[in-house]
């Protein structure tokens, strides 16, 4: 489970407005359209901030349902379809608050991962969320996970955004002139003692994977293309229970 809004002026200045980041494609100049379909960490952060605000405005589970894809996965502790889990579930009286601290985005912008801190009256913790760009250009989350922490995550002065390396400069330019395919998401599949799932950006420059043991213990990894190869940039392990 995870996670309001990061109150520092630095974040507000660093990130574009939610309305700007979530504009639909097709308007403006050719350059505007080209930029829309490339990696832009601020658009992902804007989606995360809008998600956090919606939880405060309309309720925690309402926000989770409205911002996720139909096949989005939560962990309860096993991998569970978020919409089935949330159907008919009342919103908590006090919604969890959260702030994104880091974001990783594929070269083509089709897949992204955010990590940050959450707070509830009874404690604090961290979250990681996977975001898939939809056909209309908007981001929706496809996986959400996290855990409690004994101490809060240290808050950065500004959000750290990293973009994957493109396969080549020439290919990068071609990718910017077209609408890339959507990222591929693999539904949870159980084999032996573990259930696994994950996904890959359309250009293969960002991947994520998770596994869940029968005990509920969970492992989540993210790989980003750097220096010509996919390299692990995030490892999260959640103990059973």
Buried (B, 14 or more C-beta within 10 A) or exposed (E): BBBBBBEBEEBEEBBEEBEEBBBEBEEEEEEEBBBBBBBBBBBBBBBBBBBBBBBBEBBBBBBBBBBBBEBBBBBEBBBBBBBEBBEEEEBEEEBBBBBBBBBBBBBBBBBBBBBBBBBBEEEBBBBBBBBBBEEEBBBBBBBBBBBEEEEEBEEBEEBEBBBBBBBEEEEBEEBBEEBBEBBBBEEBEEEEEBBBBBBBBBBBBBBBBBBBBEEBBBBBBBBBBBEEEBEEBBEBEBEEE
